[in-house]
Amino acid sequence: MKYLKRFNENTGIEATISNGNIIPNEINDDNIIYNNKWENYLPETFSIVNGEEHTFKKGNIMINSDMFQITYDNVKKEWGYPDTLEFDIYTVKDNSNNKIRLDIDITVGDLIVSEFNIESPNVVNVIQNTTYRSKFNTSEIFALTDESLKQFVDFLNKFNGMKLDVTDFKFLDKYDDYNKQ
């Protein structure tokens, strides 16, 4: 029973790195399960380029002890195109050096279109993606629009210790310049 927590005990939602969890710097509430202030830091919409441009509006946000699941709903409800864009962000803390890592999966419908991790302050390791010249290159390339990519990077920079730039995410942009040979 010593590992069980009451509903009002610390659930990992803190303003600093603690218990292997991190959250945006500006949130300072302790002892809560869900903090609706998270929604203030997320973009209202994301636009992606996948053959043509598709816009998604903020939907459901779930915060677990070590994972944030953020879904966006297709604005146009396009027939034959996925209804959801989802960001799964897992938090990991290395106790030996006190650095944080974010493991991120981006999914459109049922297809994982990008998987990568970020080690603080600004090391981005691509695991898989569906961009130009990638191992999983498809006929339709997944990319965020310039504005959406900037909003995504701004959101990630809200995490303690992150100092990221849009150029760190060339594998998510719409230009054919990532890993160019």
N, C-alpha and C positions, 0 to 999 in steps of 0.2 A: 504494500500500500504506500510505501514511501515515495514511489514515482508518480502517483496520481496527484493531480492538482484540483483544487476547487475552482469553480467557474470564475471567481473573481481574483485568482492569483495571477501572477505574471505569466503571460502566455508568449513571451518573446517579442512583444510589440513595445519597443523602447526607442529612445532617441539615440542610443549609442550601441556599439557592438556588445552584445551580452548573450550568454548562453548559445552562441553560434548563430544568432539572428541579428539582422540589421533592418533599419527602416529609415525613411527620410529624416534628415536632420531636424526639420522644423516641427516635428510631432513630438510632444513632450509628455503625453498622457501615459501613466502606468496602470497596471492591473485592469486591462480591458481585453475582451476577446476580439471585438471588431471596432475599428476606429474609422468613422466615416470621413475624417479629414483627409484620408488617402485620396478621395475623389478629387480634391482640390489640385492635386499634383499631376493627375492624368489628363492627357489631351481629350477634349470632348469627341473629336473625330480623328480617324486615321484614314489616309488615302493610300492605296497601293496600286502599283502598275503590274498587271498580269495580262499582257496582250492589250488591254485597255484599262482605263482608270476606274477603280471601284472605291466607294467611300463607305466607311463603317462608323457607326455611332456607339459611344460608350454604353455598355450593357451591364453585366453582372461583375462584381468584384468580390473575390473570396480570399480571405487571409487565413492561412493555416499557420502552424507553429514555425515552419521553415520554408513556406511556399506561398507565393501570391499568384492567383489565377485571375486574369483580367480578360474579359471577353468584350468584343465589339460586334454589333449587329449590322448586317448589310442594310444600308439606307434604302436602296431601290428595290430590295427583295427580288433580285433578278432571277428569272427562271433559268435553271441550269447552272447557276453559279452559287458557290457556298454561301450560307447565311451568316457564318461567323468567322471572325479573325480573333485569335486567342494568343495571349502572352502568358506563359508559365515561367515564373521567376523563382528559382530555388536559391536559398542563401546557405552559404557554407563558411565557417570560420576555421582557419588554421591556428590552433592554440599555440603552436611552437613559435610562430612569428607574429601572431595577432592580426594577420591580414584577412581580408574578406574576399570571397569569390561569389559571383552570381552565375548560376547556370540557367540559361534562358532558351526556351523552345518557343518558336513562333509557328502557329498552325493556322491554316486556312481550310475551313471545313474539317476534313479528316486527314489532310496532308500536312505533314511537318515540312515547312518550307525553309526553315533555318534553325540551326541548333548551334549555340556557341556559349563560351563562358568568358567572364570578365574577372580578372584579378586586379585588386586595387593597387595602384591608383588608375592605371590605364592600359593594362595588357589584355588584348582581346584575342582569344583563340577560337577559330572557326572549326567546328566539328563537322557540320554538313550544311549545305545551302543549295538553292536552286537558282543561282545566278549564272552569268556568262562564264563559260569554260569550267564550270564546276563538274564534279563527278556525277551529280544528279541533274545536269542540265536537261531541261525539257524544252519543248517547242514554245512554251509560254514561260517567260522569266518572271519570277517574283521579285518585286522591289518596292520600297517605300518611296513616296514622292519626296522631294527635297524638304518641304515644310514638315511633313510627318516624321522624316528622319531626324530633323533638328529637334522637334518636340520630344521624340523618343530619347534622344541623347540628353536633353535638358532634364527629363524625368529621371534618367539613370544617375545623373550628377547630383540628385538630391540625396542619394545614399552616402552615408559617411565614408570618407576616404576615396570617393570616385572623382577623377578629373579627366573626363573623356571629351573627345572632339568628334565632330561628324566624320572627319577623315579616318578615324579608327573603324568606321563601319562602311567602308566602300563596298563590301560584299552585300549590303542591303540597299545600295542606291541604284538608280535606273541607268547608270552609265556603264559602258563596256570598258571599264578600266581596272577592275579588281583582278589581281593575279595575272595581269596581262603579260604575255611572254613575247 
